[in-house]
């Protein structure tokens, strides 16, 4: 029988925050608190599981981000962007972005792709560990973590901000060498626009404590049998995507090279404001989209609507997203 552990600082802080919220609710919304059928405000656990050949893939939700409207297309006039978003039944006020992390169980290794945003980036994110446990895994089970790049919503989950310890005690980390060098440099912040300088501070704070367990990788390098990293530069200078293959089946995890399920496919030349090299990011995006169309493999979109798994097809001169569906038996 599993023993219950004592409350951690995180548990107490969460409990304290919940108590304060409840107290405020009792004062500000007494009628709602006494409702016969109070609203629940919760969702089901955020994980989705399927097989890729002999591998088992679990998509874990880290929650979502709410970003400024122009985030996905900084090189497009706002009226044009709003008109497109309206045509797609998407918000014209802000941008809602899911966070989908892939966990790959090869039978010999448990490999996590990125670590989410952690608890202090946005209150709507930081759900990775909750959904990891709900899916049947523990942080201790993960032995390999691939970091596609060092933006906060992919990296900050490495460290427990409350306990100030590594979230994944048994994991080794893998990252492109140039990406690592950029973000751990003392002058990294000076090379970024003012509104992104905080990214460098967070990256350095996260990467330095795990430096002894971090391995530099190159294009097409295999992390474990069947899982390799491929160059997808542009979003950041050392951004990489991940290819998983088992038997004859392939899965491309694009990370942020293909950022939005609608915009990135129908308008691949529209550039997110956070892309560090716009020209390179466009070329990379088109290359990955063509690969997915030509080889017909499955794709995971890190910021696509959960679970972010599907296929990409050509639609005239652009592309279209088709969410994957499966038939499965309940054991």
Residue frames relative to the residue before (quaternion, step in Angstrom):
aa qw qx qy qz dx dy dz
X 1.0000 0.0000 0.0000 0.0000 0.00 0.00 0.00
X 0.4391 -0.7017 0.4959 0.2626 3.53 -0.92 0.92
X 0.3494 -0.7436 0.5346 0.1979 3.58 -0.87 0.97
X 0.4382 -0.6676 0.5336 0.2786 3.53 -1.12 0.69
X 0.3178 -0.7542 0.5443 0.1843 3.56 -0.86 0.97
X 0.5980 -0.5559 0.4209 0.3953 3.60 -1.17 0.47
X 0.6426 -0.5110 0.4003 0.4072 3.53 -1.28 0.40
X 0.2975 -0.7099 0.6076 0.1960 3.55 -1.07 0.79
X 0.6886 -0.4315 0.3516 0.4648 3.57 -1.31 0.07
X 0.6268 0.5429 -0.3482 0.4372 3.58 1.02 -0.74
X 0.6393 0.5302 -0.3250 0.4522 3.58 0.96 -0.89
X 0.6839 0.4920 -0.2950 0.4507 3.55 0.89 -0.94
X 0.6498 0.5087 -0.3248 0.4620 3.56 1.00 -0.81
X 0.6490 0.5055 -0.3215 0.4690 3.54 1.00 -0.83
X 0.6503 0.5135 -0.3161 0.4621 3.55 0.96 -0.87
X 0.6493 0.5160 -0.3157 0.4610 3.55 0.97 -0.84
X 0.6575 0.5049 -0.3083 0.4666 3.55 0.98 -0.87
X 0.6482 0.5141 -0.3188 0.4626 3.56 0.99 -0.80
X 0.6418 0.5232 -0.3250 0.4569 3.57 1.00 -0.82
X 0.6528 0.5081 -0.3146 0.4655 3.56 0.96 -0.86
X 0.6456 0.5236 -0.3144 0.4585 3.56 0.99 -0.86
X 0.6625 0.5051 -0.3047 0.4616 3.55 0.94 -0.91
X 0.6404 0.5251 -0.3256 0.4562 3.55 1.00 -0.84
X 0.6537 0.5031 -0.3132 0.4707 3.56 0.95 -0.87
X 0.6410 0.5336 -0.3238 0.4467 3.55 0.99 -0.81
X 0.6445 0.5312 -0.3248 0.4439 3.56 1.01 -0.81
X 0.6864 0.4669 -0.2808 0.4817 3.55 1.10 -0.70
X 0.7697 0.4038 -0.2020 0.4513 3.56 0.80 -1.05
X 0.8064 0.1805 -0.0734 0.5583 3.60 1.08 -0.67
X 0.0016 0.8488 -0.5288 -0.0052 3.62 0.66 1.00
X 0.6408 0.5265 -0.3473 0.4376 3.59 1.02 -0.71
X 0.6502 0.5103 -0.3209 0.4625 3.59 1.01 -0.84
X 0.6424 0.5378 -0.3284 0.4362 3.58 1.01 -0.82
X 0.7333 0.4016 -0.2216 0.5018 3.59 1.12 -0.64
X 0.3434 0.7680 -0.4875 0.2337 3.59 1.25 0.17
X 0.5502 -0.6198 0.4486 0.3345 3.57 -1.11 0.69
X 0.7878 0.1326 -0.0599 0.5984 3.58 1.07 -0.71
X 0.1289 -0.8313 0.5361 0.0701 3.61 0.31 1.21
X 0.5273 -0.6348 0.4689 0.3148 3.56 -1.11 0.73
X 0.4537 -0.7333 0.4530 0.2262 3.59 -1.05 0.76
X 0.1727 -0.8420 0.4960 0.1237 3.61 1.09 -0.68
X 0.6406 0.5001 -0.3449 0.4697 3.64 1.09 0.49
X 0.2994 -0.7173 0.5965 0.2001 3.53 -1.37 0.34
X 0.6185 -0.4874 0.4294 0.4422 3.55 -1.31 0.01
X 0.6585 -0.4825 0.3647 0.4479 3.63 -1.18 0.32
X 0.3843 -0.7689 0.4785 0.1794 3.55 -0.92 0.96
X 0.4903 0.6095 -0.5257 0.3344 3.58 0.08 1.24
X 0.1059 -0.7757 0.6218 0.0214 3.52 -1.22 0.65
X 0.1234 -0.8401 0.5282 -0.0050 3.58 -0.71 1.06
X 0.1219 0.7677 -0.6236 0.0827 3.54 -1.10 0.80
X 0.4790 -0.6657 0.4957 0.2858 3.57 -1.30 0.25
X 0.0968 -0.7324 0.6705 0.0680 3.51 -1.26 0.68
X 0.7759 -0.1792 0.0713 0.6006 3.57 0.00 1.28
X 0.8018 -0.1974 0.1839 0.5332 3.58 -0.68 -1.13
X 0.5837 0.5790 -0.3728 0.4303 3.59 1.27 -0.13
X 0.2363 -0.7183 0.6274 0.1862 3.52 -1.27 0.48
X 0.1711 -0.7958 0.5788 0.0495 3.56 -0.75 1.13
X 0.0475 -0.7692 0.6368 0.0226 3.55 -0.95 0.92
X 0.2066 -0.7567 0.6097 0.1138 3.55 -0.79 1.05
X 0.1335 -0.8081 0.5735 0.0178 3.55 -0.68 1.17
X 0.3138 -0.7437 0.5570 0.1956 3.57 -0.88 0.91
X 0.2124 -0.7443 0.6196 0.1303 3.53 -1.08 0.85
X 0.6536 -0.4697 0.3105 0.5057 3.57 1.28 0.23
X 0.4769 -0.6558 0.4938 0.3140 3.54 -1.02 -0.78
X 0.3198 -0.6950 0.6022 0.2283 3.52 -1.39 0.16
X 0.2034 -0.7174 0.6451 0.1669 3.53 -1.27 0.48
X 0.0568 -0.8395 0.5369 -0.0609 3.55 -0.46 1.30
X 0.6522 -0.5106 0.3715 0.4195 3.60 -1.20 0.35
X 0.6671 -0.5507 0.3317 0.3763 3.55 -1.11 0.73
X 0.7596 0.4210 -0.2244 0.4421 3.59 0.77 -0.98
X 0.3543 0.7834 -0.4670 0.2066 3.58 1.27 -0.04
X 0.7385 0.4509 -0.2382 0.4412 3.60 0.86 -0.95
X 0.8062 0.1556 -0.0575 0.5679 3.61 1.16 -0.35
X 0.0215 -0.8564 0.5156 -0.0194 3.54 0.47 1.21
X 0.6908 0.4613 -0.2773 0.4828 3.60 1.23 -0.33
X 0.6213 0.5222 -0.3290 0.4828 3.58 1.27 0.33
X 0.5168 -0.6304 0.4669 0.3428 3.64 -0.92 0.80
X 0.5905 -0.6219 0.3869 0.3389 3.56 -0.97 0.89
X 0.6516 0.5075 -0.3548 0.4382 3.68 0.82 -0.75
X 0.6441 0.5121 -0.3217 0.4683 3.58 1.02 -0.76
X 0.6449 0.5139 -0.3150 0.4698 3.57 0.99 -0.84
X 0.6657 0.5063 -0.3087 0.4530 3.59 0.88 -0.93
X 0.6390 0.5244 -0.3352 0.4520 3.58 0.96 -0.80
X 0.6577 0.4959 -0.3166 0.4704 3.58 0.96 -0.80
X 0.6608 0.5112 -0.3166 0.4492 3.59 0.85 -0.94
X 0.6400 0.5234 -0.3266 0.4579 3.57 0.97 -0.82
X 0.6493 0.5242 -0.3177 0.4502 3.59 1.01 -0.79
X 0.7126 0.4234 -0.2340 0.5082 3.57 1.23 -0.54
X 0.4562 -0.6995 0.4268 0.3471 3.59 1.34 0.17
X 0.4568 0.6555 -0.4559 0.3923 3.57 1.07 0.81
X 0.6527 -0.5405 0.3676 0.3829 3.54 -1.20 0.55
X 0.2235 -0.7539 0.6018 0.1397 3.55 -1.09 0.75
X 0.5922 0.5669 -0.3619 0.4439 3.58 1.26 0.38
X 0.7793 -0.1031 0.0808 0.6127 3.58 0.97 -0.84
X 0.4532 -0.6900 0.5054 0.2511 3.55 -1.31 0.10
X 0.2155 -0.7716 0.5930 0.0814 3.56 -0.76 1.15
X 0.0295 -0.8332 0.5491 -0.0585 3.57 -0.55 1.18
X 0.3221 -0.7450 0.5541 0.1848 3.59 -0.63 1.13
X 0.2233 -0.7339 0.6199 0.1654 3.56 -1.32 0.32
X 0.0057 -0.8219 0.5648 -0.0731 3.58 -0.34 1.32
X 0.0842 -0.8055 0.5863 0.0169 3.57 -0.58 1.15
X 0.3049 -0.7577 0.5536 0.1630 3.55 -0.96 0.91
X 0.1089 -0.7491 0.6519 0.0451 3.54 -0.99 0.97
X 0.1047 -0.8151 0.5696 0.0140 3.58 -0.65 1.14
X 0.1194 -0.7657 0.6306 0.0434 3.56 -0.74 1.12
X 0.1903 -0.8183 0.5367 0.0778 3.55 -0.41 1.27
X 0.5821 -0.5292 0.3912 0.4775 3.57 1.26 -0.30
X 0.7612 0.2624 -0.1557 0.5723 3.57 1.18 -0.61
X 0.7918 0.1547 -0.0646 0.5873 3.57 1.16 -0.60
X 0.2256 -0.7145 0.6419 0.1629 3.52 -1.31 0.53
X 0.0612 -0.8395 0.5369 -0.0570 3.54 -0.30 1.35
X 0.1479 -0.7808 0.6041 0.0594 3.57 -0.79 1.06
X 0.2503 -0.7571 0.5870 0.1397 3.57 -0.95 0.93
X 0.8215 -0.0593 -0.0522 0.5647 3.56 -0.34 1.35
X 0.3473 -0.7759 0.5048 0.1502 3.57 -1.24 0.41
X 0.5821 -0.6189 0.3773 0.3685 3.59 1.17 0.33
X 0.6986 -0.5405 0.3406 0.3220 3.50 -1.42 0.04
X 0.4393 -0.6756 0.4851 0.3396 3.59 1.17 -0.25
X 0.6691 -0.5591 0.3507 0.3416 3.54 -1.33 0.10
X 0.7371 0.4616 -0.2309 0.4361 3.59 1.15 -0.43
X 0.5149 0.6565 -0.4233 0.3532 3.61 1.20 0.09
X 0.7330 -0.1839 0.1230 0.6432 3.57 0.86 -1.06
X 0.5736 -0.6339 0.3964 0.3348 3.57 -1.00 0.80
X 0.6460 0.5293 -0.3206 0.4469 3.60 1.17 -0.47
X 0.6795 0.4383 -0.2800 0.5175 3.60 1.30 -0.14
X 0.6015 0.5991 -0.4023 0.3427 3.57 -1.30 -0.22
X 0.4701 0.7061 -0.4146 0.3294 3.60 1.21 0.46
X 0.3609 0.7874 -0.4600 0.1956 3.60 1.27 -0.06
X 0.7188 0.4573 -0.2851 0.4392 3.61 0.64 -1.04
X 0.6129 0.5428 -0.3515 0.4540 3.60 1.04 -0.70
X 0.7290 0.4223 -0.2424 0.4811 3.57 0.88 -0.94
X 0.5541 0.5769 -0.3873 0.4584 3.58 1.21 -0.45
X 0.6879 0.4656 -0.2793 0.4817 3.57 0.87 -0.94
X 0.6319 0.5326 -0.3333 0.4538 3.58 0.99 -0.78
X 0.6811 0.4927 -0.2826 0.4621 3.59 1.11 -0.67
X 0.6202 -0.5816 0.3299 0.4102 3.59 1.28 -0.08
X 0.6452 0.4910 -0.3268 0.4856 3.60 1.27 0.12
X 0.2647 -0.7142 0.6172 0.1973 3.52 -1.37 0.29
X 0.6466 -0.5109 0.3854 0.4151 3.56 -1.21 0.39
X 0.6361 0.5541 -0.3225 0.4294 3.59 1.07 -0.73
X 0.6026 0.5903 -0.3560 0.4020 3.62 1.18 -0.45
X 0.6448 0.5529 -0.3211 0.4188 3.58 1.14 -0.59
X 0.1248 -0.8278 0.5449 0.0468 3.58 -0.68 1.09
X 0.7632 0.2122 -0.1448 0.5929 3.61 1.26 -0.27
X 0.0253 -0.7716 0.6354 0.0118 3.57 -1.00 0.88
X 0.1930 -0.7608 0.6129 0.0915 3.53 -0.80 1.09
X 0.1591 -0.7645 0.6196 0.0800 3.58 -0.84 1.00
X 0.3078 -0.7853 0.5087 0.1726 3.57 -0.38 1.22
X 0.7520 -0.1838 0.1179 0.6219 3.57 1.16 -0.65
X 0.5539 -0.6884 0.4010 0.2419 3.55 -1.28 0.25
X 0.3076 0.7110 -0.5656 0.2829 3.59 0.95 0.77
X 0.6560 -0.5946 0.2911 0.3624 3.58 -1.00 0.80
X 0.6848 0.4925 -0.3076 0.4403 3.62 0.97 -0.72
X 0.6778 0.4278 -0.2908 0.5225 3.59 1.32 0.07
X 0.7738 0.4137 -0.1411 0.4584 3.55 1.19 -0.57
X 0.6738 0.5704 -0.3286 0.3356 3.58 0.81 -0.96
X 0.5683 0.6018 -0.3818 0.4112 3.60 1.21 -0.29
X 0.4442 0.6901 -0.4555 0.3449 3.61 1.25 -0.05
X 0.7877 0.2895 -0.1166 0.5311 3.57 0.96 -0.95
X 0.3841 -0.6677 0.5875 0.2480 3.55 -1.11 0.76
X 0.3197 -0.8003 0.4752 0.1773 3.58 -0.27 1.25
X 0.6577 0.4953 -0.3213 0.4679 3.58 1.16 -0.45
X 0.7564 0.3583 -0.1924 0.5123 3.57 0.89 -0.95
X 0.2824 -0.7897 0.4886 0.2405 3.59 1.32 -0.38
X 0.5446 0.5551 -0.4193 0.4685 3.55 0.99 0.96
X 0.6281 -0.5197 0.4093 0.4096 3.58 -1.29 0.22
X 0.4643 -0.6917 0.4829 0.2697 3.57 -0.92 0.92
X 0.7859 0.2684 -0.1022 0.5476 3.57 1.05 -0.82
X 0.1911 -0.8703 0.4396 0.1129 3.59 0.35 1.25
X 0.7475 0.4055 -0.2255 0.4754 3.60 1.10 -0.53
X 0.5408 0.6725 -0.3690 0.3452 3.57 1.28 0.07
X 0.2406 -0.6815 0.6686 0.1751 3.48 -1.35 0.59
X 0.3096 -0.7765 0.5314 0.1373 3.59 -1.06 0.80
X 0.1304 -0.7885 0.6003 0.0310 3.55 -1.14 0.79
X 0.1286 0.7929 -0.5738 0.1595 3.56 -0.77 1.10
X 0.5868 -0.5579 0.4470 0.3803 3.55 -1.19 0.53
X 0.5449 -0.6711 0.3992 0.3054 3.58 -0.88 0.97
X 0.6802 0.4828 -0.3039 0.4603 3.59 0.93 -0.83
X 0.6003 0.5476 -0.3518 0.4647 3.56 1.14 -0.61
X 0.6551 0.5101 -0.3036 0.4674 3.56 0.93 -0.92
X 0.6743 0.5131 -0.3046 0.4351 3.57 0.82 -0.97
X 0.6381 0.5376 -0.3366 0.4364 3.59 0.95 -0.82
X 0.7762 0.4168 -0.2111 0.4234 3.56 0.69 -1.10
X 0.6884 0.4432 -0.3137 0.4809 3.62 1.11 -0.39
X 0.4754 0.6700 -0.4446 0.3569 3.60 1.26 -0.11
X 0.5512 -0.6394 0.4280 0.3228 3.58 -0.99 0.82
X 0.7433 0.3975 -0.2252 0.4887 3.60 1.09 -0.62
X 0.2866 0.7953 -0.4997 0.1887 3.62 1.21 0.29
X 0.6461 0.5433 -0.3303 0.4222 3.59 0.90 -0.88
X 0.6443 0.5462 -0.3248 0.4255 3.59 1.02 -0.76
X 0.6747 0.4916 -0.2861 0.4704 3.60 1.24 -0.39
X 0.6617 0.4919 -0.2903 0.4857 3.57 1.31 0.03
X 0.5896 -0.5414 0.4436 0.4030 3.61 -1.20 0.41
X 0.6843 -0.5226 0.3180 0.3969 3.56 -1.16 0.61
X 0.7153 0.4669 -0.2758 0.4407 3.60 0.89 -0.88
X 0.7199 0.3855 -0.2618 0.5144 3.61 1.25 -0.02
X 0.3785 0.7444 -0.4824 0.2645 3.61 1.21 0.14
X 0.5989 0.5787 -0.3522 0.4270 3.58 1.12 -0.63
X 0.5449 0.6094 -0.4003 0.4142 3.59 1.18 -0.51
X 0.6726 0.5073 -0.2996 0.4477 3.56 0.94 -0.92
X 0.6429 0.5227 -0.3277 0.4539 3.58 0.96 -0.82
X 0.6760 0.4918 -0.2882 0.4670 3.59 0.95 -0.88
X 0.6476 0.5239 -0.3200 0.4514 3.57 1.00 -0.82
X 0.6722 0.4952 -0.3053 0.4580 3.57 0.86 -0.93
X 0.6482 0.5235 -0.3122 0.4565 3.56 0.96 -0.87
X 0.7024 0.4627 -0.2603 0.4740 3.60 1.07 -0.73
X 0.7259 0.4825 -0.2525 0.4200 3.58 0.86 -0.96
X 0.6370 0.5698 -0.3514 0.3821 3.59 0.91 -0.80
X 0.6774 0.4932 -0.3311 0.4338 3.68 0.85 -0.74
X 0.7357 0.3794 -0.2375 0.5084 3.64 1.14 -0.47
X 0.3213 0.8008 -0.4715 0.1824 3.59 1.26 0.12
X 0.6677 0.5130 -0.3132 0.4393 3.61 0.95 -0.78
X 0.7208 0.3974 -0.2400 0.5146 3.60 1.23 -0.38
X 0.5808 0.6049 -0.3501 0.4173 3.57 1.32 0.15
X 0.1765 -0.7944 0.5789 0.0508 3.56 -0.89 1.04
X 0.3773 -0.7120 0.5515 0.2159 3.57 -1.02 0.86
X 0.0704 -0.8076 0.5853 0.0158 3.57 -0.91 0.90
X 0.3010 -0.7440 0.5751 0.1583 3.54 -1.30 0.50
X 0.7376 -0.4097 0.3023 0.4434 3.54 -1.34 0.14
X 0.8467 0.1305 -0.1502 0.4935 3.56 -1.03 0.98
X 0.4342 0.6921 -0.4775 0.3232 3.61 1.18 0.23
X 0.3490 -0.7440 0.5390 0.1849 3.55 -0.92 0.98
X 0.3390 -0.7485 0.5395 0.1839 3.56 -0.81 1.06
X 0.7199 -0.0931 0.0636 0.6848 3.53 1.05 -0.94
X 0.6864 -0.4734 0.3120 0.4553 3.63 -1.12 0.34
X 0.8120 0.2447 -0.2072 0.4878 3.56 -0.74 1.12
X 0.7430 0.3164 -0.2109 0.5508 3.62 1.20 -0.14
X 0.0784 0.8076 -0.5750 0.1046 3.57 -0.57 1.18
X 0.3868 -0.7010 0.5539 0.2285 3.54 -1.29 0.42
X 0.1185 -0.7919 0.5973 0.0457 3.56 -1.04 0.83
X 0.5692 -0.6070 0.4360 0.3428 3.55 -1.08 0.78
X 0.1313 0.7533 -0.6400 0.0753 3.56 -1.03 0.85
X 0.0356 0.8626 -0.5007 0.0636 3.53 0.88 1.09
X 0.5081 0.6401 -0.4957 0.2939 3.54 -1.29 0.42
X 0.6733 0.4451 -0.2859 0.5165 3.56 0.77 -1.00
X 0.7119 -0.0674 0.0012 0.6990 3.52 1.19 -0.79
X 0.6846 -0.5300 0.3157 0.3882 3.56 -1.23 0.39
X 0.7869 0.2349 -0.1425 0.5525 3.60 1.18 -0.48
X 0.2325 0.8062 -0.5117 0.1846 3.58 1.21 0.51
X 0.0379 -0.7942 0.6064 0.0070 3.55 -1.03 0.86
X 0.2858 -0.7117 0.6124 0.1919 3.53 -1.27 0.53
X 0.3809 -0.7288 0.5333 0.1985 3.57 -1.29 0.20
X 0.1318 -0.7654 0.6255 0.0747 3.54 -1.03 0.85
X 0.0935 -0.7733 0.6263 0.0315 3.55 -0.85 1.05
X 0.0231 0.8022 -0.5949 0.0454 3.57 -0.93 0.91
X 0.0816 0.7648 -0.6349 0.0739 3.52 -0.95 0.96
X 0.7838 0.0322 -0.1209 0.6083 3.54 -0.75 1.13
X 0.7645 -0.3267 0.2402 0.5011 3.63 -0.72 -0.96
X 0.5825 0.6074 -0.3589 0.4037 3.59 1.27 0.06
X 0.1306 -0.7923 0.5946 0.0414 3.55 -1.07 0.86
X 0.0838 -0.7617 0.6410 0.0439 3.52 -1.27 0.62
X 0.1736 -0.7795 0.5970 0.0759 3.57 -0.78 1.09
X 0.1382 -0.7599 0.6324 0.0599 3.56 -0.79 1.09
X 0.2502 -0.8445 0.4595 0.1142 3.55 -0.10 1.34
X 0.2420 -0.7461 0.5543 0.2785 3.57 1.18 -0.61
X 0.7967 -0.3188 0.2036 0.4714 3.65 -0.81 -0.87
X 0.3951 0.7102 -0.4941 0.3089 3.60 1.19 0.27
X 0.7287 0.1605 -0.1198 0.6549 3.56 1.24 -0.58
X 0.1674 -0.8958 0.4101 0.0370 3.50 0.09 1.37
X 0.8158 0.1665 -0.0334 0.5529 3.60 0.94 -0.85
X 0.5210 -0.6892 0.4127 0.2886 3.57 -0.83 1.03
X 0.7263 0.3720 -0.2335 0.5287 3.60 1.13 -0.51
X 0.7408 0.4469 -0.2497 0.4349 3.55 0.53 -1.22
X 0.6994 0.4941 -0.2945 0.4242 3.61 0.74 -1.01
X 0.7082 0.4468 -0.2607 0.4804 3.58 1.12 -0.59
X 0.7415 0.3920 -0.2276 0.4947 3.57 0.86 -0.90
X 0.7787 0.1421 -0.0836 0.6054 3.57 1.23 -0.50
X 0.0473 -0.8587 0.5094 0.0309 3.62 0.56 1.09
X 0.6411 0.5159 -0.3329 0.4604 3.60 1.23 -0.25
X 0.5227 0.5733 -0.4389 0.4534 3.60 1.24 0.07
X 0.2171 -0.8392 0.4968 0.0417 3.54 -0.64 1.18
X 0.4496 -0.6684 0.5197 0.2845 3.61 -0.84 0.93
X 0.5752 -0.6322 0.3996 0.3313 3.57 -0.99 0.84
X 0.6831 0.5016 -0.2879 0.4460 3.59 1.13 -0.56
X 0.4646 0.6678 -0.4619 0.3533 3.63 1.22 -0.09
X 0.3835 -0.7644 0.4770 0.2026 3.58 -0.72 1.06
X 0.7737 0.1335 -0.0740 0.6149 3.60 1.13 -0.61
X 0.2866 -0.8191 0.4709 0.1585 3.55 0.04 1.32
X 0.6631 0.5114 -0.3125 0.4484 3.60 0.86 -0.91
X 0.6771 0.4828 -0.2868 0.4756 3.56 0.95 -0.89
X 0.6476 0.5288 -0.3328 0.4362 3.60 0.95 -0.81
X 0.6247 0.5245 -0.3392 0.4686 3.60 1.04 -0.71
X 0.6668 0.4974 -0.3033 0.4648 3.59 0.87 -0.95
X 0.6513 0.5140 -0.3118 0.4631 3.59 0.96 -0.85
X 0.6527 0.5243 -0.3176 0.4453 3.55 0.87 -0.96
X 0.6790 0.4835 -0.2963 0.4662 3.58 0.86 -0.93
X 0.6298 0.5365 -0.3357 0.4504 3.60 1.02 -0.75
X 0.6865 0.4722 -0.2894 0.4711 3.60 0.88 -0.91
X 0.6355 0.5239 -0.3328 0.4593 3.59 0.98 -0.77
X 0.6549 0.5016 -0.3124 0.4710 3.58 0.97 -0.83
X 0.6107 0.5448 -0.3438 0.4605 3.59 1.03 -0.77
X 0.6892 0.4934 -0.2852 0.4475 3.56 0.85 -0.99
X 0.6518 0.5068 -0.3106 0.4710 3.58 1.04 -0.79
X 0.7028 0.4938 -0.2708 0.4345 3.56 0.82 -1.04
X 0.7833 0.3467 -0.1680 0.4879 3.58 0.84 -1.00
X 0.3331 -0.7987 0.4534 0.2134 3.60 1.35 -0.11
X 0.3934 0.7051 -0.5115 0.2940 3.60 0.97 0.70
X 0.5956 -0.5670 0.4315 0.3709 3.53 -1.29 0.33
X 0.2135 -0.7664 0.6000 0.0847 3.51 -1.27 0.60
X 0.1721 -0.7287 0.6481 0.1393 3.53 -1.23 0.63
X 0.1828 -0.7662 0.6102 0.0845 3.55 -0.87 1.05
X 0.4410 -0.7357 0.4481 0.2520 3.58 -0.50 1.20
X 0.7953 0.2563 -0.1274 0.5344 3.59 1.01 -0.78
X 0.4062 0.6979 -0.4876 0.3319 3.59 1.22 0.37
X 0.6613 -0.4681 0.3716 0.4534 3.62 -1.20 0.24
X 0.5619 -0.6414 0.4123 0.3206 3.57 -0.85 1.04
X 0.5836 -0.1970 -0.7877 -0.0104 1.61 -1.91 1.65
X 0.5217 -0.6953 0.3876 0.3070 3.59 1.24 0.21
X 0.5345 0.6150 -0.4026 0.4172 3.59 1.20 0.50
X 0.3444 0.7475 -0.5203 0.2277 3.58 -0.84 0.91
X 0.5077 -0.6149 0.5032 0.3330 3.52 -1.27 -0.50
X 0.2952 -0.7247 0.5960 0.1799 3.52 -1.31 0.43
X 0.0494 -0.7887 0.6128 0.0021 3.56 -0.90 0.97
X 0.5278 -0.6142 0.4785 0.3395 3.53 -1.23 0.40
X 0.0490 -0.7685 0.6376 0.0186 3.55 -1.09 0.78
X 0.7808 -0.1672 0.0656 0.5984 3.56 0.19 1.29
X 0.7992 -0.2330 0.2002 0.5166 3.56 -0.71 -1.10
X 0.7067 0.3889 -0.2550 0.5333 3.58 1.28 0.01
X 0.5180 -0.6477 0.4791 0.2873 3.58 -1.23 -0.39
X 0.1911 -0.7655 0.6043 0.1105 3.54 -1.30 0.32
X 0.3793 -0.7219 0.5463 0.1911 3.55 -1.13 0.82
X 0.0607 -0.7754 0.6283 0.0203 3.57 -0.94 0.95
X 0.3298 -0.7495 0.5338 0.2109 3.62 -0.36 1.15
X 0.4526 -0.6974 0.4909 0.2602 3.56 -1.00 0.87
X 0.0802 -0.7545 0.6480 0.0662 3.53 -1.19 0.64
X 0.1574 -0.7901 0.5893 0.0609 3.54 -1.14 0.69
X 0.2549 -0.6742 0.6494 0.2425 3.48 -1.39 0.19
X 0.0717 0.8062 -0.5833 0.0687 3.59 -0.82 0.89
X 0.4293 -0.6809 0.5346 0.2575 3.52 -1.29 0.47
X 0.3848 -0.6911 0.5603 0.2458 3.55 -1.10 0.70
X 0.3236 -0.7789 0.5060 0.1804 3.56 -0.56 1.16
